[in-house]
Amino acid sequence: MSCHNGRVVLRKLSSTNAFVVTDLEGAPSFGIVRSAPKILQGGAKDLARSMTYTFASFEMKRGGASGGINAAAEVRDEAIGDFVNEILDDVSSGHLGLSAGKGITSGSLQNLYEVDSRSILRFELQGEETLETYLAALGPVVSADQVVSLDGKTVAIEGFGEHGPTMVDLVEERGGKVVSISTSSGSLTDQSGLDASYIRRKWAEEGIDLVKILDVEGEPGWKVFQSGADVLFAGSKMGAVTHLTAEKLKIEALVPHQPIPFTARALATLQRKDTKVVPDFIAVSAPIFAAWPEEGAGVSEIIKLAESRIVEVIREASNHGDGLFLGACYRAESFLETWQDTRLFGRPLAS
């Protein structure tokens, strides 16, 4: 058995004001990179930890990574270029892989993608989206359907983004109805249901401002929490759902569609209310099946495998006496102990 020292490693780059966090020293590490005037290292470490738990949940001997590029908008392109050049060799060697997160377009990382060890199948088209984007939508929807069944349920999507239109489609396919969405520009709620094709078209045209230009006037973003939906998908930012928000929520399930959208106190509050809370590291996991597909697998096989594995893990973790979230954590940690010689301290929860 090959073991690695499970210590978080912070690497500060020399060519620009940026850093890369890897969660498991010595392990091949993968995650996202974000850019803003100030990216906090603590948040990056949390993102890397969540990714580590994702890999462990599906018996993959890989660690999480997260990058941050601190740059104002006017110099961001130059900073990203310097970042890419400095880590190119690490990505080419297979020891590191980073995808575009907030503040970064996929095109600006093209040089990294060309040498990335992950499969290019993730960029194949599935409908109107890349397979990677489709899977980013599929995982949360499959997770929600597993814990509460979406048939006949109303749904709200907090932090509607790139994979949002596909989420709406997938919810409808399973008999649910999206009644509320929010972006950083506001929110929109319509209890009769938001039309999927209209939302997709307006998202393509207006992006986050789609909530402003639909037939009814947009509301403040926080209104999505008051939509009365049965299921809330959360993902605008880390810690978007606090204990104060959780106390007021009357939902059957909280399901992440981006990493770490709820705090530890919010989790405890919702569990006391018997709300189903899906771990983020399970709900957002589906894209890993396109990054490392089984030999000979095509797009349809990858989709089927991602769905079946997520359902399998949720079922197994749900049977634990301590509940779904802790059951999933114990399961991931048990696998990590088979190849890590240091136990990790801290689970993927926002503070």
C-alpha positions in Angstrom: 0.0 0.0 0.0 1.4 3.4 -1.0 0.7 6.1 1.6 0.9 9.8 1.3 1.2 12.5 4.0 -2.2 14.1 4.2 -1.0 17.7 4.8 -2.3 20.8 3.1 0.3 22.4 0.9 0.1 26.1 0.0 2.2 27.2 -2.9 2.6 30.9 -3.6 3.5 31.7 -7.2 6.4 34.0 -8.1 5.2 35.5 -11.4 1.9 36.9 -10.1 -0.1 37.4 -6.9 -1.6 33.9 -6.8 -1.4 30.6 -5.0 -2.4 26.9 -5.3 -3.6 24.8 -2.4 -3.3 21.0 -2.6 -5.1 19.1 0.1 -3.0 15.9 0.1 0.7 16.3 -0.2 2.2 14.1 -2.9 -1.1 13.1 -4.5 -2.3 14.0 -8.0 -4.6 17.0 -7.2 -7.5 18.5 -9.0 -10.0 21.3 -8.5 -10.8 24.9 -9.7 -9.0 28.2 -9.8 -10.8 31.5 -9.1 -9.9 35.1 -9.6 -10.9 38.3 -7.9 -9.2 41.3 -6.2 -8.8 39.1 -3.1 -9.2 35.4 -3.0 -9.0 34.1 0.6 -6.7 31.2 1.2 -9.1 29.7 3.8 -11.9 29.4 1.3 -9.5 27.8 -1.2 -8.5 25.2 1.4 -12.1 24.4 2.1 -12.7 23.9 -1.7 -9.8 21.6 -1.9 -11.0 19.6 1.1 -14.4 19.2 -0.5 -12.9 17.9 -3.7 -10.8 15.4 -1.7 -14.0 14.1 -0.1 -15.5 13.8 -3.6 -12.7 11.6 -4.8 -12.7 9.5 -1.7 -16.5 9.0 -1.9 -15.9 7.2 -5.3 -12.7 5.3 -4.3 -10.4 7.6 -6.4 -6.9 8.0 -5.1 -6.6 11.7 -5.8 -6.6 14.9 -3.8 -8.4 18.2 -4.0 -6.8 21.4 -5.2 -7.8 25.0 -5.5 -6.1 28.0 -7.0 -6.6 31.8 -6.4 -5.4 34.6 -8.6 -5.6 38.0 -6.8 -6.1 40.6 -9.6 -8.2 43.6 -10.3 -10.4 43.4 -13.5 -8.1 45.6 -15.5 -5.0 43.4 -15.0 -6.8 40.0 -14.7 -6.0 38.7 -18.2 -2.2 39.3 -17.7 -2.3 37.7 -14.2 -4.1 34.6 -15.5 -1.6 34.3 -18.3 1.3 34.4 -15.8 -0.5 31.9 -13.6 -1.0 29.5 -16.5 2.6 29.7 -17.6 4.0 29.1 -14.1 2.0 25.9 -13.4 2.0 24.5 -16.9 4.7 21.9 -16.1 2.8 20.7 -13.1 -0.3 20.2 -15.1 1.6 18.5 -18.0 3.1 16.0 -15.5 -0.3 14.9 -14.4 0.2 16.1 -10.8 -2.2 19.0 -11.0 -5.4 19.9 -12.9 -7.4 23.1 -12.5 -10.6 24.1 -14.2 -12.1 27.7 -14.5 -14.0 28.9 -11.5 -15.5 32.3 -10.7 -13.8 35.2 -12.4 -12.1 33.1 -15.1 -13.3 31.9 -18.5 -12.5 28.5 -19.8 -10.8 30.0 -22.8 -8.2 31.7 -20.7 -7.0 28.3 -19.4 -6.8 26.7 -22.9 -3.1 26.1 -22.6 -3.6 24.2 -19.4 -6.5 22.1 -20.8 -4.3 21.1 -23.8 -1.8 19.3 -21.4 -4.3 18.3 -18.7 -4.3 14.5 -17.9 -8.1 14.5 -17.6 -10.1 13.1 -20.5 -11.2 15.4 -23.3 -14.5 13.6 -23.3 -15.6 16.2 -20.7 -15.8 18.7 -23.5 -18.0 16.6 -25.8 -21.4 18.0 -26.4 -24.5 16.6 -24.6 -27.4 18.5 -26.0 -26.6 22.2 -25.9 -23.9 21.9 -23.2 -20.6 20.2 -22.8 -20.7 16.9 -21.0 -19.0 18.5 -18.0 -21.7 21.2 -17.7 -24.4 18.7 -18.2 -23.0 16.5 -15.4 -22.6 19.5 -13.1 -26.4 19.9 -13.5 -27.2 16.2 -13.3 -25.5 15.4 -10.0 -27.6 17.8 -7.8 -30.8 16.9 -9.6 -30.2 13.1 -9.2 -29.3 13.7 -5.5 -32.5 15.6 -4.8 -34.6 13.0 -6.6 -33.0 10.3 -4.5 -33.6 11.9 -1.1 -37.2 13.3 -1.7 -38.4 12.4 -5.2 -38.8 15.5 -7.4 -42.1 14.3 -8.9 -44.7 16.9 -8.0 -42.3 19.0 -6.0 -41.5 22.7 -6.4 -37.9 23.8 -6.7 -35.8 26.9 -6.1 -32.3 27.4 -7.5 -30.2 29.8 -5.5 -27.1 31.0 -7.3 -28.4 30.1 -10.8 -25.4 29.8 -13.2 -23.9 28.1 -16.2 -25.5 24.8 -15.6 -28.8 26.3 -14.4 -30.7 25.9 -17.6 -29.9 22.2 -17.7 -30.9 21.9 -14.1 -34.3 23.3 -15.0 -34.7 20.8 -17.8 -33.7 17.8 -15.6 -36.0 18.9 -12.8 -38.9 19.0 -15.3 -37.9 15.6 -16.7 -38.4 14.2 -13.2 -41.8 15.7 -12.6 -40.6 18.8 -10.6 -41.3 22.4 -11.3 -38.8 25.3 -10.8 -40.7 28.2 -9.3 -37.8 30.5 -8.2 -34.2 31.3 -9.3 -31.7 33.8 -8.1 -28.5 35.3 -9.4 -26.3 38.2 -8.1 -28.6 40.5 -10.0 -31.7 39.4 -8.0 -34.3 36.7 -8.0 -37.5 35.7 -9.8 -40.4 33.7 -8.4 -43.4 32.4 -10.3 -45.5 29.8 -8.5 -47.0 28.6 -11.8 -43.5 27.6 -12.8 -40.7 29.2 -14.9 -40.6 28.1 -18.5 -37.5 26.1 -19.2 -37.0 27.1 -22.9 -37.5 30.8 -22.1 -35.0 30.7 -19.2 -32.4 29.0 -21.4 -32.8 31.6 -24.2 -32.7 34.5 -21.8 -29.7 33.1 -19.9 -27.9 32.9 -23.2 -28.8 36.5 -24.0 -28.6 38.2 -20.6 -26.7 36.0 -18.3 -27.2 36.9 -14.6 -29.5 39.7 -15.6 -32.2 37.3 -16.9 -34.1 37.9 -13.6 -34.5 41.6 -14.6 -35.9 41.1 -18.0 -38.5 38.4 -17.6 -42.2 39.3 -17.7 -42.4 40.0 -14.0 -40.1 42.3 -12.1 -37.1 40.8 -10.4 -36.9 40.8 -6.6 -33.8 40.9 -4.3 -31.7 37.8 -4.3 -32.6 36.7 -0.8 -36.3 36.3 -1.8 -35.4 32.9 -3.3 -35.3 31.6 0.3 -38.9 32.7 0.8 -40.3 31.1 -2.4 -42.0 28.3 -0.5 -40.3 25.7 -2.7 -40.1 22.1 -1.5 -36.5 21.7 -2.6 -33.7 24.3 -2.5 -30.6 24.0 -4.6 -28.0 26.3 -3.2 -24.7 27.5 -4.7 -24.2 31.2 -5.0 -21.2 31.1 -2.7 -19.6 29.2 0.2 -21.7 29.6 3.3 -24.7 31.0 1.4 -27.1 29.2 3.8 -26.3 30.3 7.3 -28.0 29.1 10.5 -30.2 32.3 10.5 -31.4 31.4 7.0 -31.8 27.8 7.9 -34.0 28.6 10.9 -36.5 30.3 8.5 -36.4 27.7 5.7 -39.4 25.4 5.3 -38.1 22.9 2.8 -37.9 19.1 2.4 -34.3 19.1 1.1 -31.3 21.3 0.7 -29.1 20.2 -2.2 -25.8 21.9 -3.2 -25.1 22.6 -6.8 -21.7 24.3 -6.0 -19.3 23.4 -3.2 -19.9 24.1 0.5 -23.0 26.3 0.3 -24.0 25.9 3.9 -22.4 26.4 7.3 -21.9 23.8 10.0 -24.6 25.5 12.1 -27.0 25.6 9.2 -26.6 21.9 8.8 -27.3 21.3 12.5 -30.4 23.5 12.3 -31.8 21.8 9.3 -31.1 18.3 10.7 -33.1 19.2 13.8 -36.0 20.1 11.4 -35.6 16.7 9.7 -34.7 18.4 6.4 -32.7 16.2 4.0 -29.3 17.8 3.5 -27.1 16.3 0.8 -23.3 16.6 1.2 -21.9 19.0 -1.4 -19.1 16.5 -2.2 -21.7 14.0 -3.4 -24.1 16.4 -5.1 -21.4 18.1 -7.3 -19.4 14.9 -8.0 -20.8 13.9 -11.4 -18.1 15.7 -13.6 -15.4 13.5 -12.3 -16.8 10.6 -14.2 -16.2 12.4 -17.5 -12.7 13.4 -16.4 -11.7 9.8 -15.7 -14.1 7.6 -17.7 -14.0 3.9 -17.7 -12.1 2.4 -20.7 -14.2 2.5 -23.8 -17.0 4.5 -22.2 -18.9 7.0 -24.4 -21.0 10.0 -23.3 -24.2 8.0 -22.6 -22.3 5.4 -20.5 -20.6 8.1 -18.5 -23.9 9.7 -17.7 -25.5 6.4 -16.6 -22.5 5.6 -14.5 -22.4 9.0 -12.8 -26.1 8.7 -12.0 -25.9 5.2 -10.7 -22.9 5.8 -8.5 -24.4 8.9 -6.9 -27.6 7.0 -6.1 -25.5 4.2 -4.7 -23.5 6.4 -2.4 -26.5 8.4 -1.1 -28.4 5.2 -0.3 -25.5 3.7 1.6 -24.7 6.9 3.5 -28.4 7.5 4.3 -28.5 4.2 6.2 -26.0 5.4 8.7 -27.3 6.0 12.2 -25.8 9.5 12.3 -27.6 10.5 9.1 -26.7 11.2 5.5 -24.1 13.9 5.9 -22.0 12.2 8.6 -22.6 8.9 7.0 -21.1 10.2 3.7 -18.2 11.7 5.6 -17.4 8.5 7.5 -17.5 6.6 4.2 -15.1 9.0 2.5 -12.8 9.0 5.5 -12.7 5.2 5.6 -11.4 5.1 2.1 -8.8 7.9 2.7 -7.4 5.8 5.6 -6.5 3.0 3.1 -3.9 5.2 1.4 -3.3 8.2 3.7 -1.0 8.0 6.7 -2.3 11.1 8.3 -6.0 11.6 9.2 -7.4 14.9 7.8 -8.6 17.5 10.3 -11.8 19.4 9.2 -14.7 18.3 7.1 -16.0 20.3 4.1 -18.3 22.8 5.8 -18.4 26.6 5.7 -17.7 28.2 9.0 
